[in-house]
Amino acid sequence: MATVNIYSPYPGVNKTVFVNQSVTHVDLPNTIDIISTGLTSRGIHILSDKPISVVGFINDYPGCCLAIAFNGLPADKQGQYYKIQTLFYMPDDKQSFGIVSANSDTSVEITSKVQYPLTISGNHLNYHDNVTIKLKLQCYYYETSVGFDISGLEITGN
C-alpha cells in the first residue's frame, strides 16, 4: 500500500490517500482548473512513499466524449527543454500549454518558432524572439485564440 499526500496552496486540495489497488480515483475541486493565461498558484504537489503514476483527467463535457488528460512527471525526471506540438481536432479549437514549477526559483525561457506574432506574458514576440518567466512553485498557462497554431514553441527551464 502507498501513502500519497497531495498538497496545494489552493483551498480544498490537501489530502492523504492510501492506494492499495492498481487505480485510485482522487477528486479535486473543479475550480482548480487553470482557466486564464498567466501565473497562478494552482499547482499540486504529490508525495508518495512508493512509486506511483499520476494522470490528470478533466471532463468539462460529461455528456460528450471530449476530455483533457495529462501525465504528471516526477520533479526529478522533468527535463529542461521542451518543444510544443499541437493538433487541431476541430476548427474552433484553441491550443494551450502549461508549465509547473517544482522549485521555488525557476526561470523559464519561451522562444517563438511560429511565423506570426505572439503575445506571451505581456511581451510581443516575433519569430526567434524570447521571453523569460520567473516561477516560484507556480504555474504558467497560455491559451491561443481560435485556430492559432503554436507548434514549434521552444521552452527551456532551469
DSSP file (Angstrom, degrees, kcal/mol; ACC not computed):
  #  RESIDUE AA STRUCTURE BP1 BP2  ACC     N-H-->O    O-->H-N    N-H-->O    O-->H-N    TCO  KAPPA ALPHA  PHI   PSI    X-CA   Y-CA   Z-CA
    1    1 A M              0   0    0      0, 0.0     2,-0.4     0, 0.0    19,-0.2   0.000 360.0 360.0 360.0 137.9    0.0    0.0    0.0
    2    2 A A  E     -A   19   0A   0     17,-2.6    17,-2.9    48,-0.0     2,-0.6  -0.854 360.0-144.3-105.3 139.8    1.2    3.5   -0.9
    3    3 A T  E     -A   18   0A   0     -2,-0.4    46,-1.5    15,-0.2     2,-0.5  -0.922  21.6-168.8-100.9 120.5    0.6    6.6    1.2
    4    4 A V  E     -AB  17  48A   0     13,-3.2    13,-3.2    -2,-0.6     2,-0.5  -0.948   7.3-162.7-118.4 122.6    0.1    9.6   -1.1
    5    5 A N  E     -AB  16  47A   0     42,-3.1    42,-2.7    -2,-0.5     2,-0.5  -0.904   4.7-161.8-105.8 129.6    0.0   13.1    0.2
    6    6 A I  E     +AB  15  46A   0      9,-3.2     9,-2.0    -2,-0.5     2,-0.3  -0.953  13.6 179.3-115.4 124.0   -1.5   15.8   -2.0
    7    7 A Y  E     + B   0  45A   0     38,-3.0    38,-3.0    -2,-0.5     3,-0.0  -0.917  10.4 153.0-126.6 149.3   -0.7   19.5   -1.2
    8    8 A S        -     0   0    0     -2,-0.3     6,-0.3    36,-0.2     5,-0.2  -0.927  47.0-128.7-165.1 148.6   -1.5   22.8   -2.8
    9    9 A P  S    S+     0   0    0      0, 0.0    33,-0.1     0, 0.0    35,-0.1   0.647  88.3  98.1 -71.7 -11.8   -1.9   26.4   -1.7
   10   10 A Y  S >  S-     0   0    0     33,-0.4     3,-1.1    31,-0.1     4,-0.4  -0.604  88.0-105.8 -78.0 133.4   -5.3   26.2   -3.4
   11   11 A P  T 3  S+     0   0    0      0, 0.0    -1,-0.1     0, 0.0    21,-0.0  -0.230  96.6  22.0 -62.8 143.8   -8.1   25.6   -0.9
   12   12 A G  T 3  S+     0   0    0     -4,-0.1    -2,-0.0    16,-0.1     0, 0.0   0.524  97.9  93.2  85.2   7.2   -9.8   22.1   -0.7
   13   13 A V    <   +     0   0    0     -3,-1.1    -7,-0.1    -5,-0.2    -1,-0.0   0.819  50.7 101.1-100.4 -37.7   -6.9   20.2   -2.3
   14   14 A N        +     0   0    0     -4,-0.4     2,-0.3    -6,-0.3    -7,-0.2  -0.259  48.7 130.4 -60.0 126.0   -4.8   19.0    0.7
   15   15 A K  E     -A    6   0A   0     -9,-2.0    -9,-3.2     2,-0.0     2,-0.4  -0.980  50.2-124.5-165.7 162.5   -5.5   15.3    1.5
   16   16 A T  E     -A    5   0A   0     -2,-0.3     2,-0.4   -11,-0.2   -11,-0.2  -0.967  26.1-169.5-115.9 134.5   -3.8   12.0    2.2
   17   17 A V  E     -A    4   0A   0    -13,-3.2   -13,-3.2    -2,-0.4     2,-0.6  -0.965  14.7-146.0-125.5 139.6   -4.9    9.0    0.1
   18   18 A F  E     -A    3   0A   0     -2,-0.4     2,-0.7   -15,-0.2   -15,-0.2  -0.933  15.2-159.3-107.3 118.4   -4.0    5.3    0.7
   19   19 A V  E     +A    2   0A   0    -17,-2.9   -17,-2.6    -2,-0.6     5,-0.1  -0.863  29.4 151.7-103.5 113.7   -3.5    3.4   -2.6
   20   20 A N        +     0   0    0     -2,-0.7     2,-0.3   -19,-0.2    -1,-0.1   0.140  60.5  56.3-126.2  18.3   -3.9   -0.4   -2.3
   21   21 A Q  S    S-     0   0    0      1,-0.0     3,-0.1     0, 0.0     0, 0.0  -0.825  94.4 -96.2-138.3 178.8   -5.1   -1.2   -5.8
   22   22 A S  S    S+     0   0    0     -2,-0.3     2,-0.4     1,-0.2    -3,-0.0   0.831 108.1  26.3 -71.5 -31.4   -3.9   -0.6   -9.3
   23   23 A V        -     0   0    0      2,-0.0     2,-0.4    -3,-0.0    -1,-0.2  -0.996  63.5-175.9-135.7 130.3   -6.0    2.6   -9.9
   24   24 A T        -     0   0    0     -2,-0.4     2,-0.5    -3,-0.1    -5,-0.1  -0.994  16.8-144.6-126.1 129.4   -7.3    5.1   -7.3
   25   25 A H        -     0   0    0     -2,-0.4     2,-0.5     2,-0.0    -2,-0.0  -0.795  15.2-171.6 -93.5 128.3   -9.5    8.0   -8.3
   26   26 A V        -     0   0    0     -2,-0.5     2,-0.3    -9,-0.0    -2,-0.0  -0.977  12.3-146.6-122.6 118.3   -9.0   11.2   -6.4
   27   27 A D        -     0   0    0     -2,-0.5     3,-0.0     3,-0.0    -2,-0.0  -0.666  16.3-174.1 -83.0 136.1  -11.4   14.1   -6.8
   28   28 A L        -     0   0    0     -2,-0.3   -15,-0.1     1,-0.0   -16,-0.1  -0.871  41.6 -76.8-120.9 159.9  -10.1   17.6   -6.6
   29   29 A P    >   -     0   0    0      0, 0.0     3,-1.8     0, 0.0     4,-0.2  -0.291  34.5-134.5 -57.3 135.8  -12.1   20.8   -6.7
   30   30 A N  G >  S+     0   0    0      1,-0.3     3,-1.4     2,-0.1    -2,-0.0   0.791 101.7  68.5 -59.8 -27.3  -13.3   21.7  -10.2
   31   31 A T  G 3  S+     0   0    0      1,-0.3    -1,-0.3     4,-0.0     4,-0.1   0.518  78.9  78.1 -74.2  -4.2  -12.2   25.3   -9.6
   32   32 A I  G <   +     0   0    0     -3,-1.8    -1,-0.3     2,-0.1    -2,-0.1   0.622  66.0 117.2 -80.1 -11.0   -8.5   24.3   -9.5
   33   33 A D  S <  S-     0   0    0     -3,-1.4     2,-0.7    -4,-0.2    -3,-0.0  -0.267  78.6-114.5 -51.0 138.9   -8.5   24.2  -13.4
   34   34 A I        +     0   0    0      1,-0.2    -1,-0.1     8,-0.1    -2,-0.1  -0.721  45.7 170.6 -75.8 117.5   -6.2   26.7  -14.8
   35   35 A I        +     0   0    0     -2,-0.7     2,-0.3    -4,-0.1    -1,-0.2   0.496  48.6  42.9-115.9  -4.0   -8.7   29.0  -16.6
   36   36 A S  S    S-     0   0    0      2,-0.1   105,-0.2   106,-0.0    -1,-0.1  -0.995  84.8 -96.5-144.0 151.7   -6.8   32.1  -17.7
   37   37 A T  S    S+     0   0    0     -2,-0.3     2,-0.2   106,-0.1   105,-0.2  -0.375  83.2  42.6 -63.6 137.1   -3.5   32.9  -19.3
   38   38 A G  E    S-C  141   0B   0    103,-2.6   103,-1.9    -2,-0.1     2,-0.2  -0.763  95.3 -24.0 126.9-169.5   -0.8   33.9  -16.9
   39   39 A L  E     +C  140   0B   0     -2,-0.2     2,-0.3   101,-0.2   101,-0.2  -0.558  56.8 169.9 -80.9 139.6    0.7   32.9  -13.5
   40   40 A T  E     -C  139   0B   0     99,-2.3    99,-2.5    -2,-0.2     3,-0.2  -0.942  38.8-134.8-140.3 164.8   -1.4   31.0  -10.9
   41   41 A S  S    S+     0   0    0     -2,-0.3   -31,-0.1    97,-0.2    97,-0.1  -0.356  71.9 112.1-111.2  48.8   -0.8   29.3   -7.6
   42   42 A R        +     0   0    0    -33,-0.1    -1,-0.1   -34,-0.1    96,-0.1   0.133  39.7 130.0-108.9  19.0   -2.9   26.3   -8.6
   43   43 A G        -     0   0    0     94,-0.3     2,-0.4    -3,-0.2   -33,-0.4  -0.313  48.5-140.0 -69.7 157.9   -0.1   23.7   -8.8
   44   44 A I        -     0   0    0    -36,-0.1     2,-0.5   -35,-0.1   -36,-0.2  -0.983   6.0-155.6-123.8 130.4   -0.4   20.4   -6.9
   45   45 A H  E     -B    7   0A   0    -38,-3.0   -38,-3.0    -2,-0.4     2,-0.5  -0.925  12.7-168.2-106.3 123.6    2.5   18.7   -5.1
   46   46 A I  E     -B    6   0A   0     -2,-0.5     2,-0.4   -40,-0.2   -40,-0.2  -0.958   5.4-176.4-118.6 125.2    2.2   15.0   -4.8
   47   47 A L  E     -B    5   0A   0    -42,-2.7   -42,-3.1    -2,-0.5     2,-0.4  -0.971   4.2-179.7-120.5 134.4    4.4   12.9   -2.5
   48   48 A S  E     -B    4   0A   0     -2,-0.4   -44,-0.2   -44,-0.2     4,-0.1  -0.979  31.8-143.2-133.4 146.4    4.3    9.1   -2.2
   49   49 A D  S    S+     0   0    0    -46,-1.5   -45,-0.1    -2,-0.4    -1,-0.1   0.517  93.8  38.3 -83.7  -4.4    6.2    6.7   -0.1
   50   50 A K  S    S-     0   0    0    -47,-0.2     2,-0.0     0, 0.0   -48,-0.0  -0.960 104.8 -82.3-138.3 155.9    6.1    4.2   -3.1
   51   51 A P        +     0   0    0      0, 0.0     2,-0.3     0, 0.0    -2,-0.1  -0.352  56.5 168.8 -60.2 135.0    6.5    4.7   -6.9
   52   52 A I        -     0   0    0     -4,-0.1     2,-0.4    -2,-0.0    -4,-0.1  -0.925  31.4-128.3-139.3 164.0    3.2    5.8   -8.5
   53   53 A S        -     0   0    0     -2,-0.3     2,-0.5    20,-0.0    20,-0.1  -0.936  21.3-153.9-111.8 142.2    1.9    7.1  -11.8
   54   54 A V  E     +E   72   0C   0     18,-0.5    18,-2.8    -2,-0.4     2,-0.5  -0.971  12.8 180.0-122.0 126.8   -0.2   10.2  -11.9
   55   55 A V  E     -E   71   0C   0     -2,-0.5     2,-0.4    16,-0.2    16,-0.2  -0.992  15.7-149.8-124.4 125.3   -2.7   11.0  -14.7
   56   56 A G  E     -E   70   0C   0     14,-3.1    14,-2.0    -2,-0.5     2,-0.4  -0.767  15.3-172.6 -91.8 139.9   -4.8   14.2  -14.6
   57   57 A F  E     -E   69   0C   0     -2,-0.4     2,-0.5    12,-0.2    12,-0.2  -0.982   7.2-176.1-138.6 122.8   -8.2   13.9  -16.2
   58   58 A I  E     -E   68   0C   0     10,-3.3    10,-2.9    -2,-0.4     2,-0.5  -0.979   3.2-179.3-121.5 123.3  -10.6   16.9  -16.8
   59   59 A N        +     0   0    0     -2,-0.5     8,-0.1     8,-0.2    -2,-0.0  -0.811  12.8 163.2-123.9  90.8  -14.0   16.3  -18.3
   60   60 A D  S    S+     0   0    0     -2,-0.5    -1,-0.1     1,-0.2     7,-0.1   0.531  77.1  54.3 -80.7  -6.1  -15.8   19.6  -18.6
   61   61 A Y    >   +     0   0    0      5,-0.6     3,-2.4     1,-0.1     5,-0.3  -0.625  63.8 172.0-126.6  71.1  -18.3   18.0  -21.0
   62   62 A P  T 3  S+     0   0    0      0, 0.0    -1,-0.1     0, 0.0    -2,-0.1   0.733  78.5  53.7 -58.8 -24.3  -19.7   14.9  -19.1
   63   63 A G  T 3  S+     0   0    0      3,-0.0     2,-0.2     2,-0.0    -2,-0.0   0.379 108.6  59.8 -88.5   5.5  -22.3   14.2  -21.8
   64   64 A C  S <  S-     0   0    0     -3,-2.4    -3,-0.1     2,-0.2     0, 0.0  -0.711  85.4-116.1-128.0 175.1  -19.7   14.1  -24.6
   65   65 A C  S    S+     0   0    0     -2,-0.2     2,-0.5     2,-0.0    -2,-0.0   0.285  79.6 107.2 -95.4   9.6  -16.6   12.2  -25.5
   66   66 A L        +     0   0    0     -5,-0.3    -5,-0.6     2,-0.0     2,-0.3  -0.793  38.8 141.8 -97.1 127.2  -14.3   15.3  -25.2
   67   67 A A        -     0   0    0     -2,-0.5     2,-0.4    -8,-0.1    -8,-0.2  -0.939  42.6-120.8-151.2 170.7  -11.9   15.5  -22.2
   68   68 A I  E     +E   58   0C   0    -10,-2.9   -10,-3.3    -2,-0.3     2,-0.3  -0.964  29.4 176.6-119.1 135.8   -8.4   16.6  -21.4
   69   69 A A  E     +E   57   0C   0     -2,-0.4     2,-0.3   -12,-0.2   -12,-0.2  -0.981   2.3 170.5-137.2 151.4   -5.8   14.2  -19.9
   70   70 A F  E     -E   56   0C   0    -14,-2.0   -14,-3.1    -2,-0.3     2,-0.4  -0.987  29.6-117.1-155.1 156.3   -2.1   14.6  -19.0
   71   71 A N  E     -E   55   0C   0     -2,-0.3     2,-0.5   -16,-0.2   -16,-0.2  -0.787  23.4-133.2 -95.9 139.6    0.6   12.8  -17.2
   72   72 A G  E     -E   54   0C   0    -18,-2.8   -18,-0.5    -2,-0.4    -2,-0.0  -0.814  21.8-146.7 -89.0 129.6    2.3   14.2  -14.1
   73   73 A L        -     0   0    0     -2,-0.5     5,-0.1   -20,-0.1     2,-0.1  -0.791  19.2-111.5 -97.8 137.8    6.1   14.0  -14.2
   74   74 A P    >>  -     0   0    0      0, 0.0     3,-2.0     0, 0.0     4,-0.6  -0.400  29.1-120.5 -61.1 143.0    8.2   13.4  -11.1
   75   75 A A  G >4 S+     0   0    0      1,-0.3     3,-0.8     2,-0.2    27,-0.1   0.857 113.1  52.9 -55.9 -37.9   10.2   16.5  -10.3
   76   76 A D  G 34 S+     0   0    0      1,-0.2    -1,-0.3     0, 0.0    -3,-0.0   0.540 109.6  49.8 -78.6  -3.7   13.5   14.6  -10.6
   77   77 A K  G <4 S+     0   0    0     -3,-2.0    -1,-0.2     2,-0.1    -2,-0.2   0.413  82.1 114.7-109.8  -1.7   12.5   13.4  -14.1
   78   78 A Q    <<  -     0   0    0     -3,-0.8     2,-0.1    -4,-0.6    -3,-0.0  -0.453  58.6-137.4 -71.9 142.7   11.5   16.7  -15.6
   79   79 A G        -     0   0    0     -2,-0.1     3,-0.1     2,-0.1    -1,-0.1  -0.194   9.8-130.7 -88.8-176.2   13.6   17.9  -18.5
   80   80 A Q  S    S+     0   0    0      1,-0.2    77,-2.2    78,-0.1     2,-0.4   0.441  87.3  53.4-114.0  -5.1   15.0   21.3  -19.2
   81   81 A Y  E     +F  156   0D   0     75,-0.2     2,-0.3     2,-0.0    75,-0.2  -0.989  57.6 167.8-138.6 128.5   13.9   21.5  -22.9
   82   82 A Y  E     -F  155   0D   0     73,-2.8    73,-3.1    -2,-0.4     2,-0.4  -0.978  19.7-153.6-135.9 149.0   10.5   21.1  -24.5
   83   83 A K  E     -F  154   0D   0     -2,-0.3     2,-0.3    71,-0.2    71,-0.2  -0.995  25.4-125.1-123.2 127.5    9.1   21.8  -27.9
   84   84 A I        -     0   0    0     69,-2.8    68,-3.4    -2,-0.4     2,-0.4  -0.552  27.5-177.9 -75.5 127.2    5.3   22.4  -28.2
   85   85 A Q        +     0   0    0     -2,-0.3     2,-0.3    66,-0.2    66,-0.1  -0.997  10.5 179.7-124.0 126.5    3.5   20.1  -30.6
   86   86 A T        -     0   0    0     -2,-0.4     2,-0.4     9,-0.0     9,-0.1  -0.759  16.5-154.1-126.2 169.5   -0.2   20.7  -31.1
   87   87 A L        -     0   0    0     -2,-0.3     2,-0.7    64,-0.0    -2,-0.0  -0.992  15.4-135.7-146.1 132.8   -3.1   19.3  -33.1
   88   88 A F        +     0   0    0     -2,-0.4     7,-0.1     1,-0.2    61,-0.0  -0.827  23.4 174.2 -89.0 119.4   -6.3   20.9  -34.2
   89   89 A Y  S    S+     0   0    0     -2,-0.7    -1,-0.2     1,-0.3     3,-0.0   0.829  72.5  15.2 -89.9 -39.6   -9.2   18.5  -33.6
   90   90 A M  S >  S-     0   0    0      1,-0.0     3,-2.0     0, 0.0    -1,-0.3  -0.944  83.2-110.6-133.2 154.5  -12.0   20.9  -34.6
   91   91 A P  T 3  S+     0   0    0      0, 0.0    -1,-0.0     0, 0.0    -3,-0.0   0.761 116.8  51.0 -58.9 -26.6  -11.8   24.2  -36.5
   92   92 A D  T 3  S+     0   0    0     54,-0.1     2,-0.1    55,-0.1    54,-0.0   0.174  84.3 131.4 -98.3  19.7  -12.8   26.2  -33.4
   93   93 A D    <   -     0   0    0     -3,-2.0    54,-2.6    53,-0.1    55,-0.3  -0.367  44.3-151.3 -69.5 147.8  -10.1   24.6  -31.2
   94   94 A K        -     0   0    0     52,-0.2     2,-0.3    53,-0.1    52,-0.1  -0.830  12.5-138.4-107.4 156.4   -7.7   26.7  -29.1
   95   95 A Q        +     0   0    0     50,-0.4    49,-3.0    -2,-0.3     2,-0.3  -0.866  26.3 169.4-115.4 153.1   -4.3   25.5  -28.2
   96   96 A S  E     -D  143   0B   0     -2,-0.3     2,-0.3    47,-0.2    47,-0.2  -0.971  19.4-161.7-153.8 164.6   -2.5   25.8  -24.9
   97   97 A F  E     -D  142   0B   0     45,-1.9    45,-2.4    -2,-0.3     2,-0.4  -0.979   9.5-153.9-147.0 155.7    0.4   24.7  -22.8
   98   98 A G  E     -D  141   0B   0     -2,-0.3     2,-0.4    43,-0.2    43,-0.2  -0.981   0.7-160.1-130.9 144.4    1.0   24.8  -19.1
   99   99 A I  E     -D  140   0B   0     41,-2.7    41,-2.5    -2,-0.4     2,-0.5  -0.986   6.5-163.3-123.0 132.3    4.3   24.9  -17.1
  100  100 A V  E     -D  139   0B   0     -2,-0.4     2,-0.6    39,-0.2    39,-0.2  -0.972  12.0-142.4-118.7 128.3    4.5   23.9  -13.5
  101  101 A S        -     0   0    0     37,-2.8   -58,-0.0    -2,-0.5    35,-0.0  -0.786  14.4-175.5 -90.2 121.8    7.5   24.9  -11.3
  102  102 A A        +     0   0    0     -2,-0.6     2,-0.3   -27,-0.1    -1,-0.1   0.446  69.8  58.4 -92.4  -1.7    8.6   22.2   -8.9
  103  103 A N  S    S-     0   0    0     35,-0.1    34,-2.1    32,-0.1     3,-0.4  -0.845  84.9-119.8-127.1 162.7   11.2   24.5   -7.3
  104  104 A S  S    S+     0   0    0     -2,-0.3     2,-0.2    32,-0.3    -1,-0.0   0.537 107.1  39.5 -81.5  -5.4   11.0   27.9   -5.6
  105  105 A D  S    S+     0   0    0     31,-0.1     2,-0.5     2,-0.0    -1,-0.3  -0.625  74.5 159.0-144.2  81.3   13.2   29.7   -8.1
  106  106 A T  E     -G  135   0D   0     29,-3.0    29,-3.1    -3,-0.4     2,-0.5  -0.892  22.1-162.6-110.8 133.0   12.5   28.5  -11.7
  107  107 A S  E     -G  134   0D   0     -2,-0.5    51,-1.4    27,-0.2     2,-0.4  -0.966  10.3-172.0-113.6 126.3   13.4   30.5  -14.7
  108  108 A V  E     -GH 133 157D   0     25,-2.8    25,-3.2    -2,-0.5     2,-0.5  -0.972   8.1-159.8-123.0 128.9   11.7   29.5  -18.0
  109  109 A E  E     -GH 132 156D   0     47,-3.6    47,-2.7    -2,-0.4     2,-0.5  -0.937   4.5-163.3-109.4 126.9   12.5   30.9  -21.4
  110  110 A I  E     -GH 131 155D   0     21,-2.9    21,-1.9    -2,-0.5     2,-0.5  -0.946   5.9-165.7-110.3 122.4    9.9   30.6  -24.2
  111  111 A T  E     -GH 130 154D   0     43,-2.9    43,-2.5    -2,-0.5     2,-0.3  -0.931  18.2-128.6-112.8 127.6   11.2   31.1  -27.7
  112  112 A S        +     0   0    0     17,-2.8    16,-2.6    -2,-0.5    41,-0.1  -0.564  32.1 166.4 -75.5 130.7    8.8   31.7  -30.6
  113  113 A K        +     0   0    0     -2,-0.3     2,-0.3    14,-0.2    -1,-0.1   0.029  46.8 106.6-126.3  21.3    9.3   29.4  -33.6
  114  114 A V  S    S-     0   0    0      2,-0.2     4,-0.1    12,-0.1    14,-0.1  -0.721  74.5-124.7-103.1 156.7    5.9   30.4  -35.2
  115  115 A Q  S    S+     0   0    0     -2,-0.3    12,-0.1    11,-0.1    -1,-0.1   0.446  87.7  56.3 -82.7  -1.2    5.6   32.6  -38.3
  116  116 A Y  S    S-     0   0    0     10,-0.1    -2,-0.2     1,-0.0     9,-0.0  -0.899  95.9 -81.8-131.2 159.2    3.3   35.2  -36.8
  117  117 A P        -     0   0    0      0, 0.0     2,-0.3     0, 0.0     9,-0.2  -0.241  41.9-168.8 -64.2 144.6    3.4   37.4  -33.8
  118  118 A L  E     -I  125   0E   0      7,-2.5     7,-3.7    -4,-0.1     2,-0.5  -0.911  16.6-144.1-124.9 154.9    2.5   36.1  -30.3
  119  119 A T  E     +I  124   0E   0     -2,-0.3     2,-0.5     5,-0.2     5,-0.2  -0.965  26.0 173.3-120.3 114.4    2.0   37.9  -27.0
  120  120 A I  E >   -I  123   0E   0      3,-2.5     3,-2.1    -2,-0.5   -10,-0.1  -0.983  68.9 -13.4-125.1 126.3    3.2   35.9  -24.1
  121  121 A S  T 3  S-     0   0    0     -2,-0.5    -1,-0.2     1,-0.3     3,-0.1   0.858 130.2 -52.7  52.2  40.4    3.3   37.2  -20.5
  122  122 A G  T 3  S+     0   0    0      1,-0.2     2,-0.4    -3,-0.1    -1,-0.3   0.467 114.3 118.6  79.3   2.0    2.7   40.7  -21.9
  123  123 A N  E <   -I  120   0E   0     -3,-2.1    -3,-2.5     2,-0.0     2,-0.6  -0.874  61.9-134.8-107.0 133.2    5.6   40.5  -24.3
  124  124 A H  E     -I  119   0E   0     -2,-0.4     2,-0.4    -5,-0.2    -5,-0.2  -0.754  29.1-167.3 -85.7 119.1    5.1   40.8  -28.1
  125  125 A L  E     -I  118   0E   0     -7,-3.7    -7,-2.5    -2,-0.6     2,-0.2  -0.913  12.4-172.6-115.6 132.9    7.2   38.1  -29.8
  126  126 A N    >   -     0   0    0     -2,-0.4     3,-2.4    -9,-0.2   -14,-0.3  -0.557  56.6 -49.3-103.4 178.8    8.2   37.6  -33.4
  127  127 A Y  T 3  S+     0   0    0      1,-0.3   -14,-0.2    -2,-0.2    -1,-0.2  -0.268 130.7   7.4 -52.8 128.5    9.9   34.6  -34.9
  128  128 A H  T 3  S+     0   0    0    -16,-2.6    -1,-0.3     1,-0.3   -15,-0.1   0.302  98.5 126.5  76.8  -3.7   13.0   33.7  -32.8
  129  129 A D    <   -     0   0    0     -3,-2.4   -17,-2.8   -18,-0.1     2,-0.3  -0.438  42.1-161.4 -74.2 157.8   12.2   36.3  -30.1
  130  130 A N  E     -G  111   0D   0    -19,-0.2     2,-0.3    -3,-0.1   -19,-0.2  -0.940  15.3-157.2-139.2 164.2   12.0   35.0  -26.5
  131  131 A V  E     -G  110   0D   0    -21,-1.9   -21,-2.9    -2,-0.3     2,-0.5  -0.989  14.2-140.0-137.2 144.9   10.6   35.9  -23.1
  132  132 A T  E     -G  109   0D   0     -2,-0.3     2,-0.4   -23,-0.2   -23,-0.2  -0.917  15.3-167.2-108.9 132.8   11.8   34.8  -19.6
  133  133 A I  E     -G  108   0D   0    -25,-3.2   -25,-2.8    -2,-0.5     2,-0.5  -0.969  10.9-145.4-119.4 132.7    9.2   34.0  -17.0
  134  134 A K  E     -G  107   0D   0     -2,-0.4     2,-0.4   -27,-0.2   -27,-0.2  -0.854  17.7-171.1 -99.4 129.7   10.1   33.5  -13.3
  135  135 A L  E     -G  106   0D   0    -29,-3.1   -29,-3.0    -2,-0.5     2,-0.5  -0.963  16.5-168.4-123.2 138.4    8.1   30.9  -11.3
  136  136 A K  S    S-     0   0    0     -2,-0.4   -32,-0.3   -31,-0.2     3,-0.1  -0.794  84.4 -45.2-124.3  86.2    8.2   30.3   -7.5
  137  137 A L  S    S+     0   0    0    -34,-2.1   -94,-0.3    -2,-0.5     2,-0.2   0.880 115.1 123.8  53.6  40.7    6.3   27.0   -7.1
  138  138 A Q        -     0   0    0    -35,-0.3   -37,-2.8   -96,-0.1     2,-0.3  -0.628  59.1-121.3-120.3 177.6    3.7   28.4   -9.5
  139  139 A C  E     -CD  40 100B   0    -99,-2.5   -99,-2.3   -39,-0.2     2,-0.4  -0.920  12.7-156.9-118.9 148.4    2.1   27.5  -12.8
  140  140 A Y  E     -CD  39  99B   0    -41,-2.5   -41,-2.7    -2,-0.3     2,-0.4  -0.998  13.5-171.5-123.9 130.1    2.1   29.4  -16.1
  141  141 A Y  E     -CD  38  98B   0   -103,-1.9  -103,-2.6    -2,-0.4     2,-0.4  -0.951   5.3-172.7-123.4 140.4   -0.7   28.8  -18.5
  142  142 A Y  E     - D   0  97B   0    -45,-2.4   -45,-1.9    -2,-0.4     2,-0.4  -0.998   2.5-178.1-134.2 132.2   -1.0   30.0  -22.1
  143  143 A E  E     - D   0  96B   0     -2,-0.4   -47,-0.2   -47,-0.2  -106,-0.1  -0.993  15.7-140.9-131.1 138.6   -4.0   29.7  -24.4
  144  144 A T        -     0   0    0    -49,-3.0     2,-0.1    -2,-0.4     3,-0.1  -0.263  25.7 -97.1 -86.0 174.0   -4.3   30.8  -28.0
  145  145 A S    >   -     0   0    0      1,-0.2     3,-1.5   -51,-0.1   -50,-0.4  -0.377  66.3 -64.4 -76.1 169.8   -7.2   32.4  -29.9
  146  146 A V  T 3  S+     0   0    0      1,-0.2   -52,-0.2   -52,-0.1    -1,-0.2  -0.356 121.9   6.6 -60.0 132.8   -9.3   30.0  -32.1
  147  147 A G  T 3  S+     0   0    0    -54,-2.6     2,-0.6     1,-0.2    -1,-0.2   0.641  91.1 137.4  73.3  16.6   -7.4   28.4  -34.9
  148  148 A F    <   -     0   0    0     -3,-1.5     2,-0.4   -55,-0.3   -53,-0.3  -0.868  43.5-147.8-102.9 115.3   -4.0   29.8  -33.8
  149  149 A D        +     0   0    0     -2,-0.6    -3,-0.0     1,-0.1    -4,-0.0  -0.694  22.3 175.3 -90.3 126.8   -1.2   27.2  -34.1
  150  150 A I    >   +     0   0    0     -2,-0.4     3,-1.9   -36,-0.1   -66,-0.2   0.182  28.8 142.9-112.2  14.9    1.7   27.4  -31.6
  151  151 A S  T 3   +     0   0    0      1,-0.2   -66,-0.2   -68,-0.1     3,-0.1  -0.310  64.3  33.5 -55.2 135.1    3.5   24.2  -32.8
  152  152 A G  T 3  S+     0   0    0    -68,-3.4    -1,-0.2     1,-0.3   -67,-0.1   0.229  75.2 144.5 102.2 -13.5    7.3   24.7  -32.6
  153  153 A L    <   -     0   0    0     -3,-1.9   -69,-2.8   -69,-0.2     2,-0.5  -0.339  41.4-142.5 -55.0 137.8    7.4   27.0  -29.5
  154  154 A E  E     -FH  83 111D   0    -43,-2.5   -43,-2.9   -71,-0.2     2,-0.5  -0.907  14.9-167.6-109.1 134.1   10.5   26.1  -27.5
  155  155 A I  E     +FH  82 110D   0    -73,-3.1   -73,-2.8    -2,-0.5     2,-0.4  -0.982   6.3 180.0-124.0 124.1   10.5   26.1  -23.7
  156  156 A T  E     +FH  81 109D   0    -47,-2.7   -47,-3.6    -2,-0.5     2,-0.3  -0.982   7.1 175.0-124.4 133.9   13.8   25.9  -21.8
  157  157 A G  E       H   0 108D   0    -77,-2.2   -49,-0.2    -2,-0.4   -51,-0.0  -0.901 360.0 360.0-135.3 164.2   13.9   25.9  -18.0
  158  158 A N              0   0    0    -51,-1.4   -50,-0.1    -2,-0.3   -78,-0.1   0.422 360.0 360.0 -98.2 360.0   16.5   25.6  -15.2
